[in-house]
């Protein structure tokens, strides 16, 4: 059970980190150089994609864990 919990913790922490960094970029946008605004928004989209992948992985781990018992 501890192995499953650790496996689930990895994508969960990644999702939380992506969310926190998206919020940081969003807070930075009003102060950022207008020439790099689009770059910052691309970074947000990339982090959102990573968060979605981490979420799907966590669902998969949970599904595997609950179906194994």
C-alpha positions as CSV (number, residue, x, y, z in Angstrom):
1,X,0.0,0.0,0.0
2,X,2.9,2.4,0.7
3,X,4.2,1.9,-2.8
4,X,0.9,2.8,-4.3
5,X,0.6,5.9,-2.1
6,X,4.0,7.1,-3.1
7,X,3.2,6.4,-6.8
8,X,0.1,8.5,-6.5
9,X,1.9,11.3,-4.6
10,X,4.3,11.9,-7.6
11,X,1.6,13.1,-10.1
12,X,-0.3,14.8,-7.3
13,X,2.8,16.9,-6.4
14,X,3.4,17.6,-10.1
15,X,-0.1,18.9,-10.6
16,X,0.2,21.1,-7.5
17,X,3.5,22.5,-8.7
18,X,2.1,23.2,-12.2
19,X,-0.9,25.0,-10.6
20,X,1.4,27.1,-8.4
21,X,3.6,28.1,-11.3
22,X,0.6,29.0,-13.5
23,X,-0.6,31.3,-10.7
24,X,2.9,32.9,-10.4
25,X,3.0,33.6,-14.1
26,X,-0.5,35.0,-14.0
27,X,0.5,37.4,-11.2
28,X,3.6,38.3,-13.2
29,X,1.7,39.1,-16.5
30,X,0.6,42.7,-15.5
31,X,4.2,43.6,-14.7
32,X,5.9,41.9,-17.5
33,X,7.4,43.4,-20.7
34,X,4.7,43.4,-23.3
35,X,7.1,41.8,-25.7
36,X,7.2,38.6,-23.7
37,X,3.6,38.3,-22.7
38,X,2.9,35.7,-25.3
39,X,5.9,33.7,-24.2
40,X,4.6,33.8,-20.6
41,X,1.2,32.6,-21.8
42,X,2.8,29.8,-23.8
43,X,4.5,28.7,-20.5
44,X,1.1,28.7,-18.8
45,X,-0.3,26.5,-21.6
46,X,2.7,24.1,-21.3
47,X,2.2,23.9,-17.5
48,X,-1.5,23.2,-18.0
49,X,-0.7,20.3,-20.4
50,X,1.7,18.9,-17.8
51,X,-0.9,19.3,-15.1
52,X,-3.5,17.4,-17.3
53,X,-1.1,14.6,-17.9
54,X,-0.3,14.4,-14.1
55,X,-4.0,14.3,-13.4
56,X,-4.6,11.5,-15.9
57,X,-1.7,9.6,-14.4
58,X,-3.2,10.0,-10.9
59,X,-6.5,8.7,-12.1
60,X,-4.8,5.7,-13.6
61,X,-2.9,5.0,-10.4
62,X,-6.1,5.3,-8.3
63,X,-8.0,3.1,-10.7
64,X,-5.3,0.4,-10.7
65,X,-5.0,0.6,-6.9
66,X,-8.7,0.2,-6.2
67,X,-9.3,-2.5,-8.8
68,X,-6.4,-4.6,-7.4
69,X,-8.2,-5.2,-4.1
